[in-house]
């Protein structure tokens, strides 16, 4: 049975805390569906360097908040012309990233409006080659959170100005800017409609496929959400704390089918004292567990190979083979 929440908060920190609370605390015997909007914000992926992903002067001067989410993938811009949705359920296959299951209601809603949209790559929905929806997943202990954006009537100039997208990513797609590769759903409608009408239509489509009922949160539920919000999503340390520190070695590389992977190595006395993986990749297990295997090693291929023997790197960085990881470490 599906339980849905029609979220009225536009606070990005609260809304991300709400997702986490449902993921962590509510019963696992059903599927939860949320529709929500954020006021102007940049939401960065779990493994990204937040400061490298934003135009800090622009976000500060325009009052755009920056918040880190639980899931991997790239940074996205939200405003009140953007509709967000979340599905939380037990993972049918916790060893595989599959976005299609929960994207079907979105594609069918667009089709009912006469819009030819398609799933592009693993996690984007496009119209005429332009992105209108990006999606991300967080999988832990057999539990799945999949959430996505729908650019319905967003300020696309702000999308371009607020984000600092890796130039190599744009080059590989043959485009010059973020603005030139995204589009709003509203621009493709055969008849105009409001975002609220579209929101209602999407909810109906989801309920047609997965019958359910409205979930009302108690005051104790809301208090728990606000505690998570204060402790994590309103925290400077959570959003920006991993952005600082100059590594002795940083090897960024864009890997086909994986995304940008940057290995940061910190050395002390000729051995690795700390390591981290950053980028817009997805993960099935915490990449810091993989990074921990490097601590104490000399930065040499033989030691890397020994430490990674029998390790499936793709669990920590989806799409990355252990051999490719060794190649990046030794480049």
C-alpha positions in Angstrom: 0.0 0.0 0.0 1.3 3.5 -0.9 1.2 6.4 1.6 1.5 9.8 0.1 2.4 13.2 1.6 1.4 16.5 -0.1 4.2 18.6 1.4 3.5 22.3 1.9 6.9 23.3 3.2 9.2 25.1 0.8 12.2 25.0 3.2 14.8 22.8 1.5 16.4 21.8 4.8 13.1 20.7 6.3 12.1 18.8 3.1 15.3 16.9 3.0 15.0 16.1 6.7 11.5 14.9 6.0 12.8 12.5 3.4 15.4 11.2 5.8 12.9 10.7 8.7 10.5 8.7 6.5 13.5 6.6 5.2 14.9 5.9 8.7 11.9 5.8 11.0 8.6 4.9 9.3 7.5 1.2 8.8 9.0 -0.7 5.8 5.8 -2.5 4.8 4.7 0.1 2.2 5.8 2.7 -0.3 5.9 6.4 0.5 5.4 9.1 -2.1 6.1 12.8 -1.6 5.4 15.8 -3.8 7.2 19.0 -2.7 8.8 22.3 -3.7 11.7 24.3 -2.5 12.2 28.0 -2.5 15.4 29.1 -4.3 18.1 26.6 -3.5 21.0 24.6 -4.9 20.9 21.0 -3.7 24.3 19.4 -4.0 25.0 15.6 -4.2 26.3 13.7 -1.3 29.8 13.2 -2.7 30.3 16.6 -4.2 32.5 19.5 -3.1 29.8 22.1 -2.5 31.9 25.2 -3.1 33.1 23.8 -6.5 29.5 23.3 -7.6 28.1 26.7 -7.0 28.6 30.3 -8.1 29.1 31.5 -4.5 28.8 35.2 -5.3 25.5 34.7 -7.2 23.9 32.4 -4.7 24.8 34.7 -1.8 23.7 37.9 -3.5 20.4 36.3 -4.7 19.5 34.7 -1.4 19.8 31.1 -2.8 20.3 28.5 -0.1 22.8 25.7 -0.5 22.0 22.3 1.1 23.5 18.9 0.7 21.3 15.8 0.2 21.7 12.2 1.1 21.9 10.8 -2.4 24.7 11.0 -5.0 24.6 12.6 -8.4 25.1 16.2 -9.4 24.0 19.6 -8.1 20.5 20.9 -9.1 18.8 24.3 -8.8 15.3 24.4 -7.2 12.8 27.2 -7.2 9.0 27.4 -7.0 8.7 26.7 -10.7 10.2 23.3 -10.0 8.3 20.2 -8.7 10.1 17.6 -6.7 9.0 14.0 -6.0 10.3 11.2 -3.8 9.6 7.5 -3.5 10.8 5.6 -0.5 10.5 1.8 -0.5 12.3 -1.4 0.2 14.8 -1.9 -2.7 13.7 -4.7 -5.0 17.4 -5.2 -5.9 19.7 -3.5 -3.5 22.7 -4.3 -5.6 21.5 -2.4 -8.7 20.7 1.2 -9.6 17.5 1.2 -11.6 15.6 4.4 -12.0 12.9 3.3 -14.5 10.4 1.8 -12.0 9.5 5.1 -10.4 9.9 7.2 -13.5 7.1 5.5 -15.4 4.3 7.7 -13.7 6.2 10.9 -14.7 6.6 9.7 -18.3 2.9 8.7 -18.5 1.8 12.0 -17.1 3.8 13.9 -19.8 2.4 11.5 -22.5 -1.1 12.3 -21.4 -0.3 15.9 -22.0 0.8 15.1 -25.5 4.5 15.5 -24.7 7.0 13.0 -26.1 9.5 12.6 -23.3 12.1 9.8 -22.9 14.4 8.3 -20.3 17.9 9.5 -21.3 20.8 7.6 -19.9 20.2 6.2 -16.4 18.5 9.0 -14.6 17.4 11.9 -16.8 14.1 12.6 -18.6 14.4 14.7 -21.7 12.1 16.4 -24.2 13.6 16.9 -27.7 17.0 16.2 -26.2 16.7 18.8 -23.5 16.6 17.8 -19.8 13.5 18.5 -17.8 14.1 16.0 -15.0 17.1 14.6 -13.1 16.9 11.8 -10.6 19.0 10.4 -7.9 19.0 7.4 -5.5 20.1 6.6 -2.0 20.2 2.9 -1.1 21.2 1.7 2.4 20.4 -1.6 4.2 17.9 -2.7 1.6 16.0 0.6 1.7 15.6 2.9 -1.3 15.1 6.6 -1.7 14.6 7.8 -5.2 13.9 11.5 -5.8 13.8 13.7 -8.8 13.1 17.2 -10.1 10.7 18.4 -12.8 11.5 21.7 -14.4 8.0 23.0 -15.0 8.3 26.7 -15.1 11.7 27.4 -13.4 14.0 30.4 -13.9 16.4 28.8 -16.4 18.8 31.8 -16.3 19.2 31.3 -12.5 19.9 27.6 -13.2 22.7 28.7 -15.5 24.1 31.3 -13.1 23.8 29.4 -9.8 25.6 26.2 -10.9 29.2 25.7 -11.9 29.0 22.6 -14.1 32.2 20.8 -15.0 33.2 22.0 -18.5 34.2 18.5 -19.6 30.7 17.3 -18.9 29.3 20.0 -21.2 31.8 19.2 -23.9 31.0 15.5 -24.0 27.3 16.5 -24.6 28.3 18.9 -27.3 26.7 21.9 -25.6 27.9 25.3 -24.4 26.0 26.0 -21.1 23.6 24.6 -18.6 20.9 27.0 -20.0 21.2 25.4 -23.4 20.7 21.9 -22.3 17.6 22.3 -20.1 14.0 23.1 -20.8 10.7 23.7 -18.9 7.7 21.4 -19.3 5.4 24.4 -19.7 7.1 25.3 -22.9 6.0 22.0 -24.5 2.4 21.9 -23.4 -0.3 21.8 -26.1 -2.6 23.7 -23.6 -1.3 25.9 -20.8 -1.8 24.7 -17.2 -0.5 25.8 -13.8 2.1 23.9 -11.8 -0.6 23.1 -9.3 -2.7 21.4 -12.0 0.3 19.4 -13.1 1.1 18.4 -9.6 -2.4 17.1 -9.1 -2.3 15.2 -12.4 1.0 13.5 -11.5 -0.4 12.5 -8.1 -3.4 11.0 -9.8 -1.2 9.0 -12.2 0.9 7.7 -9.3 -2.2 6.6 -7.4 -3.6 4.9 -10.5 -0.5 2.7 -10.6 0.0 2.3 -6.9 -3.3 2.8 -5.0 -2.8 4.5 -1.6 -3.9 7.0 1.0 -2.9 10.3 2.4 -0.4 10.1 5.3 -0.8 12.7 8.1 2.3 13.2 10.3 1.9 13.7 14.1 3.4 16.4 16.1 6.0 14.0 17.4 6.8 13.1 13.8 7.3 16.8 12.9 9.4 17.4 16.0 11.7 14.6 14.9 11.9 16.0 11.4 12.8 19.4 12.8 15.5 17.8 15.0 17.1 16.2 11.9 16.8 19.5 10.1 18.7 21.4 12.8 21.3 18.7 13.3 22.1 18.0 9.7 20.5 20.0 6.9 20.8 23.4 8.5 24.4 22.6 9.4 27.3 24.4 7.7 29.5 21.4 8.5 27.2 19.0 6.6 26.9 21.1 3.5 30.3 22.7 3.3 32.6 20.9 5.8 34.0 18.5 3.2 34.9 21.3 0.8 38.0 22.4 2.7 41.5 21.0 3.0 44.1 20.9 0.2 45.0 17.3 -0.8 48.6 16.4 -1.6 47.2 14.6 -4.6 43.8 15.0 -6.4 43.0 12.9 -9.5 39.7 13.9 -11.1 38.5 11.9 -14.1 35.2 11.6 -15.9 34.4 7.9 -16.3 31.9 6.7 -18.9 28.8 5.3 -17.3 29.9 6.6 -13.9 30.4 10.3 -13.8 33.1 12.6 -12.4 35.3 10.8 -9.9 37.9 12.7 -7.9 40.2 10.8 -5.6 41.7 13.1 -2.9 44.8 11.8 -1.1 46.4 13.4 2.0 49.9 12.3 2.9 51.9 12.4 6.1 55.4 10.9 6.4 55.1 9.3 2.9 52.0 7.4 3.8 48.3 8.2 3.2 46.8 9.8 6.3 43.4 10.5 4.8 41.5 9.9 1.6 38.1 10.8 0.1 36.1 10.3 -3.1 34.2 13.2 -4.5 32.1 13.6 -7.6 28.6 13.3 -9.1 28.5 9.5 -9.0 26.0 7.3 -7.3 26.8 4.7 -4.7 25.3 1.5 -3.2 27.6 1.6 -0.1 29.4 4.5 1.6 32.5 5.5 -0.5 34.3 6.4 2.8 34.5 2.7 3.6 36.5 2.3 0.4 38.6 5.4 1.1 39.4 3.9 4.5 41.2 1.0 2.9 43.8 3.5 1.5 44.8 5.0 4.9 48.2 3.9 6.0 49.4 2.9 2.5 52.3 4.2 0.6 50.9 5.8 -2.6 52.2 3.0 -4.8 50.4 0.6 -7.2 51.5 -2.6 -5.5 50.0 -1.4 -2.1 46.8 -0.1 -3.7 46.3 -3.4 -5.6 46.8 -5.4 -2.4 44.4 -3.3 -0.4 41.8 -3.5 -3.1 42.1 -7.2 -3.8 38.7 -8.8 -3.8 36.9 -5.4 -3.5 34.0 -4.6 -5.8 34.6 -0.8 -6.3 31.3 -0.5 -8.2 29.4 -0.9 -4.9 31.0 2.3 -3.6 31.1 4.2 -6.9 28.5 2.8 -9.3 29.9 2.0 -12.7 33.5 2.0 -11.7 35.6 -1.1 -11.9 38.3 -1.9 -9.4 40.8 -1.9 -12.3 39.7 1.6 -13.4 40.0 2.8 -9.8 43.6 1.5 -9.7 44.3 3.3 -12.9 43.0 6.6 -11.5 45.0 6.1 -8.2 48.2 5.5 -10.1 47.8 8.1 -12.9 
